[in-house]
Amino acid sequence: MQVQLAQELIATSAGTRAEEILRRCVHCGFCNATCPTFNLLGDELDGPRGRIYLIKGMFETNEVDEAARHHLDRCLTCRNCETTCPSGVEYGELVELGRNFIEESKPQSSLFETFLLLIVPHFRRLRWLVRVGRLFQWILAPSLRRLLQPLKSVVLNVEPVLGETKVTLLQGCVQRAMTPDVVAHLADLLRKQGIQVIVHDDEICCGGLHLHMGREEAAKQFMTTYLETLYDEEVDAYISTASGCGVTVKDYGRLVGESRAEQLAARTLDASEFLSDFSFKPHPNVKRVALHNPCTLQHGQRVHGLIEQILERAGYEILPVRDSHLCCGSAGSYSLLQPALSEQLLQRKVAALEETAPDVIATSNIGCQLHLAAGANVRVVHWLTLLN
């Protein structure tokens, strides 16, 4: 794709990087075939190719295009298009650049967006809000009610064990608030394998929410503090149990740009990557599992097949799921900011997951778990809780 950057952007890092990515696009349109919003709406501008043209237009004119704002807001950033693209276009990074350009040039935040950014990255605020919200849930929109799950309180057992391997468990702000039992369960599994477990009480948000909403500077502030808090040269691995967090931390080398960030990113593993050589036992009352692999795992982190292998080795039957590559509609804050589109994607995904009559639906991201639970007729769990 030919690109003529605006004169003001030629010498900028954002302009240079955008041009580099844009030039890889060959207009083939393969990306549209796997784009959930294009398949729903049938609008070229609601597919990756159309959005790429909109971003190109902004960087060539150095002006914010309101059509670009609208259609980028409707993008899930599922990155399914990246898996499909034969030219290796880094669409997720390009969308970041486009959203950052819009936010820096012509910021326009709704009160609800501001509210989300003030609450969600802080797990104590989120837990408090959920407790209060449960008292008034009858007046809230369905997209908000699905967040108001009964809160769990757990005590993490991180007492030292005899073992040479030392790992830090990444808790994730929403998961820490809503389902802290997932990290507690993984800590118990690891300790029984003789692995030393570290959990940081002062862990903050990884910056993913701000990053995906175009607030680059705020995101980098979170990332810098996150790095200062968690980085330890003696830790062998940082294990993520929420793939939405893991995909961000694994990209810290690019996003933060210092050696410690690169080392933290290189040592960050999804739980399935770390556990791939271990064996476990199943729960006696669960046999048939329909697995939903989040977009942040299969398209963002490019981790494929490991959860299936671990669960099958434990004795579960992993059921085939139609269109398993497609997004469930959660996509971080998307289900709250684009509830109509999100709901359509949820209904499609639940239908695909339930058509083989599973005992449970399992996933590996807290956003997907809460979202699917709101529409499913069977129990939705984090896959780690199926391991004994």
Protein Blocks (a to p, Z undefined) as FASTA:
>chain_A
ZZdddfklmmpmklmmmmmmmmmpgolommmmmgmklmmnopaklcfklmmmmmmmmmmn
opacfklmmmmmmpgolommmmmpmnlpafklmmmmmmmmmmmmmgcddfklmmmmmmmm
pmklmmmmmmmmmmmmmmpcfklmmmmcccddddddfbdcddfbdcdddebjmlmmmmmm
lmmmmmmmmmmnopacdddfkbccehlmmmmnopamlmmmmmmmmmmmmgcfklmbdcdf
bfklmmmmmmmmmmnopaklmmmmmmpccfklmmmmpccdddfkbcbdcddddfklmmmn
opghklmmmmmmnopacdddehklbcehlnpmlmmmmmmlmmmmmmmmmmmmmmnopabd
cdfbfklmmmmmmmmcbdcddfklmpZZ
